[in-house]
Amino acid sequence: MKPATNPRDLHTLAARNHEEAAQLHRDAAQCHDQNRVMAAQTSANSAMECCNRAQTHSAAACESSVHHAAMAQEGVSQTEGHANDPHRPVAGTLRLKPR
């Protein structure tokens, strides 16, 4: 499966990571209540990993949202992508290497 690049998908991944981290934080708190320090530490470490993934997905989602908003302002549909990019080769054309 290819990595998500769509802003919606990235925001959804970030939200899932945050929800998973929240559950792990609750588990860690419960372990502390039960004096299970090692289990609490394991849950806390897992929560930290989820938070880091969430932050990565959040940053990518925001960056992607800005990119898609800029494309929308330029009148480029999200399905077109960079079809209007002047540096993109046109189908059926041949690019020669300079001598």
ROVODREN-192755 format. One record per residue (C-alpha): residue number from 1; residue in three letters; x, z, y. Coordinates in nm, 2 decimals, m for minus. Example, Ala and Ser with C-alpha at 12.3 -4.5 7.8 and 13.67 -1.06 7.14 Angstrom:
BEGIN
<num:1 | residu:ALA | X:1.23 | Z:0.78 | Y:m0.45>
<num:2 | residu:SER | X:1.37 | Z:0.71 | Y:m0.11>
//
This chain:
BEGIN
<num:1 | residu:MET | X:0.00 | Z:0.00 | Y:0.00>
<num:2 | residu:LYS | X:0.14 | Z:m0.09 | Y:0.34>
<num:3 | residu:PRO | X:0.17 | Z:0.17 | Y:0.61>
<num:4 | residu:ALA | X:m0.11 | Z:0.21 | Y:0.86>
<num:5 | residu:THR | X:m0.06 | Z:0.05 | Y:1.20>
<num:6 | residu:ASN | X:m0.42 | Z:0.04 | Y:1.32>
<num:7 | residu:PRO | X:m0.48 | Z:0.31 | Y:1.58>
<num:8 | residu:ARG | X:m0.80 | Z:0.42 | Y:1.41>
<num:9 | residu:ASP | X:m0.62 | Z:0.46 | Y:1.07>
<num:10 | residu:LEU | X:m0.33 | Z:0.65 | Y:1.23>
<num:11 | residu:HIS | X:m0.56 | Z:0.89 | Y:1.42>
<num:12 | residu:THR | X:m0.75 | Z:0.95 | Y:1.09>
<num:13 | residu:LEU | X:m0.42 | Z:1.02 | Y:0.90>
<num:14 | residu:ALA | X:m0.32 | Z:1.26 | Y:1.18>
<num:15 | residu:ALA | X:m0.65 | Z:1.44 | Y:1.16>
<num:16 | residu:ARG | X:m0.63 | Z:1.47 | Y:0.78>
<num:17 | residu:ASN | X:m0.27 | Z:1.61 | Y:0.81>
<num:18 | residu:HIS | X:m0.39 | Z:1.87 | Y:1.07>
<num:19 | residu:GLU | X:m0.68 | Z:1.97 | Y:0.84>
<num:20 | residu:GLU | X:m0.45 | Z:2.00 | Y:0.54>
<num:21 | residu:ALA | X:m0.21 | Z:2.21 | Y:0.75>
<num:22 | residu:ALA | X:m0.49 | Z:2.43 | Y:0.87>
<num:23 | residu:GLN | X:m0.60 | Z:2.50 | Y:0.51>
<num:24 | residu:LEU | X:m0.24 | Z:2.58 | Y:0.42>
<num:25 | residu:HIS | X:m0.21 | Z:2.82 | Y:0.71>
<num:26 | residu:ARG | X:m0.53 | Z:3.00 | Y:0.59>
<num:27 | residu:ASP | X:m0.38 | Z:3.02 | Y:0.24>
<num:28 | residu:ALA | X:m0.07 | Z:3.17 | Y:0.38>
<num:29 | residu:ALA | X:m0.27 | Z:3.43 | Y:0.58>
<num:30 | residu:GLN | X:m0.46 | Z:3.52 | Y:0.26>
<num:31 | residu:CYS | X:m0.14 | Z:3.55 | Y:0.07>
<num:32 | residu:HIS | X:m0.01 | Z:3.79 | Y:0.34>
<num:33 | residu:ASP | X:m0.33 | Z:3.99 | Y:0.31>
<num:34 | residu:GLN | X:m0.25 | Z:4.02 | Y:m0.07>
<num:35 | residu:ASN | X:0.11 | Z:4.11 | Y:m0.02>
<num:36 | residu:ARG | X:0.22 | Z:3.78 | Y:m0.19>
<num:37 | residu:VAL | X:0.51 | Z:3.71 | Y:0.05>
<num:38 | residu:MET | X:0.67 | Z:3.43 | Y:m0.15>
<num:39 | residu:ALA | X:0.34 | Z:3.25 | Y:m0.19>
<num:40 | residu:ALA | X:0.27 | Z:3.29 | Y:0.18>
<num:41 | residu:GLN | X:0.62 | Z:3.15 | Y:0.26>
<num:42 | residu:THR | X:0.56 | Z:2.85 | Y:0.03>
<num:43 | residu:SER | X:0.22 | Z:2.78 | Y:0.20>
<num:44 | residu:ALA | X:0.37 | Z:2.82 | Y:0.54>
<num:45 | residu:ASN | X:0.65 | Z:2.57 | Y:0.46>
<num:46 | residu:SER | X:0.40 | Z:2.32 | Y:0.33>
<num:47 | residu:ALA | X:0.19 | Z:2.37 | Y:0.64>
<num:48 | residu:MET | X:0.49 | Z:2.29 | Y:0.85>
<num:49 | residu:GLU | X:0.55 | Z:1.97 | Y:0.66>
<num:50 | residu:CYS | X:0.19 | Z:1.87 | Y:0.72>
<num:51 | residu:CYS | X:0.22 | Z:1.95 | Y:1.09>
<num:52 | residu:ASN | X:0.53 | Z:1.73 | Y:1.11>
<num:53 | residu:ARG | X:0.35 | Z:1.44 | Y:0.94>
<num:54 | residu:ALA | X:0.05 | Z:1.49 | Y:1.17>
<num:55 | residu:GLN | X:0.28 | Z:1.49 | Y:1.47>
<num:56 | residu:THR | X:0.44 | Z:1.16 | Y:1.35>
<num:57 | residu:HIS | X:0.10 | Z:1.00 | Y:1.29>
<num:58 | residu:SER | X:m0.03 | Z:1.13 | Y:1.62>
<num:59 | residu:ALA | X:0.26 | Z:0.98 | Y:1.82>
<num:60 | residu:ALA | X:0.23 | Z:0.65 | Y:1.63>
<num:61 | residu:ALA | X:m0.15 | Z:0.65 | Y:1.69>
<num:62 | residu:CYS | X:m0.11 | Z:0.71 | Y:2.06>
<num:63 | residu:GLU | X:0.16 | Z:0.44 | Y:2.09>
<num:64 | residu:SER | X:m0.06 | Z:0.20 | Y:1.90>
<num:65 | residu:SER | X:m0.36 | Z:0.28 | Y:2.11>
<num:66 | residu:VAL | X:m0.16 | Z:0.20 | Y:2.43>
<num:67 | residu:HIS | X:m0.04 | Z:m0.13 | Y:2.27>
<num:68 | residu:HIS | X:m0.40 | Z:m0.23 | Y:2.17>
<num:69 | residu:ALA | X:m0.53 | Z:m0.13 | Y:2.52>
<num:70 | residu:ALA | X:m0.27 | Z:m0.35 | Y:2.68>
<num:71 | residu:MET | X:m0.36 | Z:m0.64 | Y:2.46>
<num:72 | residu:ALA | X:m0.73 | Z:m0.59 | Y:2.54>
<num:73 | residu:GLN | X:m0.65 | Z:m0.60 | Y:2.92>
<num:74 | residu:GLU | X:m0.47 | Z:m0.92 | Y:2.86>
<num:75 | residu:GLY | X:m0.77 | Z:m1.06 | Y:2.69>
<num:76 | residu:VAL | X:m0.61 | Z:m1.08 | Y:2.35>
<num:77 | residu:SER | X:m0.84 | Z:m0.97 | Y:2.06>
<num:78 | residu:GLN | X:m0.70 | Z:m0.73 | Y:1.80>
<num:79 | residu:THR | X:m0.74 | Z:m1.00 | Y:1.54>
<num:80 | residu:GLU | X:m0.54 | Z:m1.25 | Y:1.74>
<num:81 | residu:GLY | X:m0.26 | Z:m1.01 | Y:1.78>
<num:82 | residu:HIS | X:0.04 | Z:m1.19 | Y:1.93>
<num:83 | residu:ALA | X:m0.11 | Z:m1.54 | Y:1.88>
<num:84 | residu:ASN | X:m0.07 | Z:m1.60 | Y:2.25>
<num:85 | residu:ASP | X:0.29 | Z:m1.50 | Y:2.26>
<num:86 | residu:PRO | X:0.49 | Z:m1.78 | Y:2.41>
<num:87 | residu:HIS | X:0.79 | Z:m1.70 | Y:2.19>
<num:88 | residu:ARG | X:0.59 | Z:m1.73 | Y:1.87>
<num:89 | residu:PRO | X:0.65 | Z:m2.06 | Y:1.69>
<num:90 | residu:VAL | X:0.35 | Z:m2.30 | Y:1.69>
<num:91 | residu:ALA | X:0.24 | Z:m2.42 | Y:1.36>
<num:92 | residu:GLY | X:0.37 | Z:m2.76 | Y:1.28>
<num:93 | residu:THR | X:0.66 | Z:m2.75 | Y:1.52>
<num:94 | residu:LEU | X:1.03 | Z:m2.75 | Y:1.43>
<num:95 | residu:ARG | X:1.28 | Z:m2.53 | Y:1.60>
<num:96 | residu:LEU | X:1.62 | Z:m2.68 | Y:1.62>
<num:97 | residu:LYS | X:1.94 | Z:m2.47 | Y:1.64>
<num:98 | residu:PRO | X:2.14 | Z:m2.52 | Y:1.96>
<num:99 | residu:ARG | X:2.47 | Z:m2.70 | Y:1.90>
//
